[in-house]
Amino acid sequence: MNRQVLLFLSLLSLDSVFGQVSYSIPEEMAKGSLVGNIAQDLGLEIKRLISGKAKIYTRNSDQYVELNRERGVLLVKERIDREALCTETALCALHFQIILENPIEFYTVTVQITDINDNAPTFEKSEMKFRISESATIGAKFVLERAVDLDVGNNGLKTYQLKPTDNFALKLHNNADGHKNVEMVLQKPLDREKQEQISLVLTAVDGGEPQMSGTMLIVITVLDVNDNAPVFTQQTYKATVTENSPKGTVVASITASDADQGTNSKIRYSITNTLDNVRKVFQVNEDSGEISLIDHIDFEKFRNFQINLLASDNGGLTDSCKLIVDVQDVNDNKPEINIMSKSNVISEDAKLNTVVTIINIEDLDSGENGNVKCFISENVPFNLKTSTNNFYSLITDSDLDRERDSQYNITVTCSDEGVPSLSSSVTLTLQISDVNDNAPVFERSSYEAYIVENNTPGVSIFTVKARDADWNQNARVSYILEDSSVNGVPVSSYVSVSADSGVIHAVRSVDYEQIKDFQFRVKAQDGGSPPLSSNVTVKILIRDQNDNPPQVLYPVQTGGSVVAEMVPRSADVGYLVTKVVAVDVDSGQNAWLSYKLQKATDRALFEVGLQNGEIRTIRQVTDKDAVKQRLTVIVEDNGQPSRSATVIVNVAVADSFPEVLSEFTDFTQDKEYNDNLTFYLVLALAVVSFLFITCLVVIISVKIYRWRQSRIMCHSNLPVIPYYPPRYSDTLGTGTLQHVYNYEVCRTTDSRKSDCKFGRAGSQNVLIMDPSSTATMQRIQSEKNILDEPDSPLEVRLL
């Protein structure tokens, strides 16, 4: 296979790469045959073809060549018949583009299809008949039908042969279009009486290898004398016709004349074209010579026609001419917009002049009717730029922002310059993909929230909310509590933040009396890469709860003494006795205090100010009023529920201090007496119980020890010889408890106090170390051992 490659690359100012490569292959190649190594010829790597999703784009639906991306080669997809593909032209080629994405690149590929000799010359008719007068002069010409060979070049029609050549010779005329007119020229006079009918064979031969041919039978009937042949007024006629003209439109009229008379002067007109398209479009009136349309004519298919015409009389004499018909174009085709490659999605951070789509525009009309201009809809950040002939690139000409516009519907409109102008349009839908270019934004610049003290740990306080203008994962917001401290304690020990919802929870119970408010920062972070974040300040205000009762500051309550307020018997109504002073560590209405008189020795004598706690007389003091007055005042706060405290106020109604002293002394002594007596009785009971248990344990331990010693001695055969260390003395026996305790109960005569005294230990253990011997201990028992008299009772003496 002879394959030629022509490579041409062009780098333009845009980001896309444009190039052109050409191949040449013969027709009728087998399916799967190699056309060319496109990757090598374009300087592309195989992985680029795969990653760029390389594909073939062609304007028509038929694809004769396919791309194998894995091998980087072009292969024959369907059998290529040059004669079927290119009916009118000698040069036949396939034109298509190879498109790559990310980034967009396209290359133009041209595959020239060369001819092989696969078609023999053929005649439209297998037989052609002539009626020639025997008086025809030597040199008379008779036009023969031309043969058709669909091959081109050397494989096309080369020559004709006519056999036998007794009466006629073959004459060929070359036309400007490359075709040959075939004429049969009379060389020897005809004689009807000798041969009424002559049969000839016309052979058309091509120049291919191997040579191929076609034949047509020519039957000549010899007639009587017809002296003059028809003659056209012109050898070449010209006419124009507008495309899309209706059927029956007369294109031109031809005229021929015959000098004969009678039936020999009657002329018939006919079309001798062997190409089917002429006879399908035109017809000639055989009597008048008018050529008219019998089918629609399309400038985009055929721009001109050459009609070969024949005029013949009844005597068989003929003449020929040709009619050149030029088809005039009308603006009957809209521009065709072909999207060669497009990206449905583009990133919002795409750079300026990024190619989004490549568009091919084609208008089948010619001249001004085929001049096309394209434009896009306004107010879009894109521009349409001409890249090469009939190719446009849609590029970005300003920054994109998905948050402003997430999608663009771009309408491309193309109009020609015909009259009237025709246009077509296509709408491209372009999605803008998101990049993480927006940080989360909180709904407020700062937050304040309230929580009641003594809250339950884990309770929800409130919610912070941030929104991210990005999309999908880039807009997923997580909330983080930033590290800080509150009075030296990490803020995380006070509150926590839900990472997903932004709900702030209390970690522990708070006390308004310890902390009134605190603040911290919450960070909102999105899920982009890299992540973006913002933060906000949150202030928590603690609301007071009535959890503290009032505290009385005055009068001071003491356990050992009695404080009394004196009121003279001459006191008037409203006399200020004293003032109860109390405070509440709560705040607000929880700290509003009110004072009430709960109990009193004489309720008719005193009153307490509701707001100020002042105790005043409400009547005149008389001699009948008791000296000792006891008032119980309750102090309540205004909380819900309210809390209270009570205080006892002792009031002495007297004019002199001695009178007051005598009254309150007995009271004080009685109180102290009762308190001390209770204390000492409890203490004595505890000491006696402890001593009893201790003695019991010691006695039991000694008894067990002696029992074990006696059993050891009884079971031994050796005599028992007691051993005493040197200078050992056991004075007063072998007792185990060497202490005597005296319990003395003392009571004074006038103070009415009871007193319990613990006596000193009845015996002392004295350890004397003998200087002459370090192993001898002398026990001296200074007093009688209590175990010598185990039944002696404890002494209790009253003093």
Secondary structure as GFF3:
##gff-version 3
##sequence-region A 1 799
A	DSSP	beta_strand	4	11	.	.	.	ID=ss1
A	DSSP	beta_strand	17	26	.	.	.	ID=ss2
A	DSSP	beta_strand	34	36	.	.	.	ID=ss3
A	DSSP	alpha_helix	38	42	.	.	.	ID=ss4
A	DSSP	alpha_helix	46	51	.	.	.	ID=ss5
A	DSSP	beta_strand	55	57	.	.	.	ID=ss6
A	DSSP	beta_strand	65	68	.	.	.	ID=ss7
A	DSSP	beta_strand	73	76	.	.	.	ID=ss8
A	DSSP	alpha_helix	82	85	.	.	.	ID=ss9
A	DSSP	beta_strand	93	100	.	.	.	ID=ss10
A	DSSP	beta_strand	105	114	.	.	.	ID=ss11
A	DSSP	beta_strand	127	133	.	.	.	ID=ss12
A	DSSP	beta_strand	141	144	.	.	.	ID=ss13
A	DSSP	three_ten_helix	153	155	.	.	.	ID=ss14
A	DSSP	beta_strand	157	163	.	.	.	ID=ss15
A	DSSP	beta_strand	168	174	.	.	.	ID=ss16
A	DSSP	beta_strand	180	186	.	.	.	ID=ss17
A	DSSP	beta_strand	197	206	.	.	.	ID=ss18
A	DSSP	beta_strand	213	223	.	.	.	ID=ss19
A	DSSP	beta_strand	231	232	.	.	.	ID=ss20
A	DSSP	beta_strand	236	242	.	.	.	ID=ss21
A	DSSP	beta_strand	250	253	.	.	.	ID=ss22
A	DSSP	beta_strand	256	257	.	.	.	ID=ss23
A	DSSP	three_ten_helix	262	265	.	.	.	ID=ss24
A	DSSP	beta_strand	267	271	.	.	.	ID=ss25
A	DSSP	alpha_helix	276	281	.	.	.	ID=ss26
A	DSSP	beta_strand	282	284	.	.	.	ID=ss27
A	DSSP	beta_strand	290	293	.	.	.	ID=ss28
A	DSSP	beta_strand	304	313	.	.	.	ID=ss29
A	DSSP	beta_strand	318	328	.	.	.	ID=ss30
A	DSSP	beta_strand	336	342	.	.	.	ID=ss31
A	DSSP	beta_strand	345	347	.	.	.	ID=ss32
A	DSSP	beta_strand	355	362	.	.	.	ID=ss33
A	DSSP	three_ten_helix	367	370	.	.	.	ID=ss34
A	DSSP	beta_strand	372	376	.	.	.	ID=ss35
A	DSSP	beta_strand	382	388	.	.	.	ID=ss36
A	DSSP	beta_strand	391	396	.	.	.	ID=ss37
A	DSSP	beta_strand	407	416	.	.	.	ID=ss38
A	DSSP	beta_strand	423	433	.	.	.	ID=ss39
A	DSSP	beta_strand	441	442	.	.	.	ID=ss40
A	DSSP	beta_strand	446	452	.	.	.	ID=ss41
A	DSSP	beta_strand	460	463	.	.	.	ID=ss42
A	DSSP	beta_strand	466	467	.	.	.	ID=ss43
A	DSSP	three_ten_helix	472	475	.	.	.	ID=ss44
A	DSSP	beta_strand	477	481	.	.	.	ID=ss45
A	DSSP	beta_strand	485	486	.	.	.	ID=ss46
A	DSSP	beta_strand	489	490	.	.	.	ID=ss47
A	DSSP	three_ten_helix	491	493	.	.	.	ID=ss48
A	DSSP	beta_strand	495	497	.	.	.	ID=ss49
A	DSSP	beta_strand	503	506	.	.	.	ID=ss50
A	DSSP	beta_strand	517	526	.	.	.	ID=ss51
A	DSSP	beta_strand	533	543	.	.	.	ID=ss52
A	DSSP	beta_strand	551	554	.	.	.	ID=ss53
A	DSSP	beta_strand	564	567	.	.	.	ID=ss54
A	DSSP	beta_strand	576	579	.	.	.	ID=ss55
A	DSSP	beta_strand	581	583	.	.	.	ID=ss56
A	DSSP	three_ten_helix	588	591	.	.	.	ID=ss57
A	DSSP	beta_strand	593	600	.	.	.	ID=ss58
A	DSSP	beta_strand	606	608	.	.	.	ID=ss59
A	DSSP	beta_strand	614	617	.	.	.	ID=ss60
A	DSSP	beta_strand	628	637	.	.	.	ID=ss61
A	DSSP	beta_strand	644	653	.	.	.	ID=ss62
A	DSSP	alpha_helix	657	714	.	.	.	ID=ss63
A	DSSP	beta_strand	742	747	.	.	.	ID=ss64
A	DSSP	beta_strand	754	758	.	.	.	ID=ss65
A	DSSP	beta_strand	765	769	.	.	.	ID=ss66
A	DSSP	beta_strand	777	781	.	.	.	ID=ss67
A	DSSP	three_ten_helix	786	788	.	.	.	ID=ss68
A	DSSP	beta_strand	795	798	.	.	.	ID=ss69
###
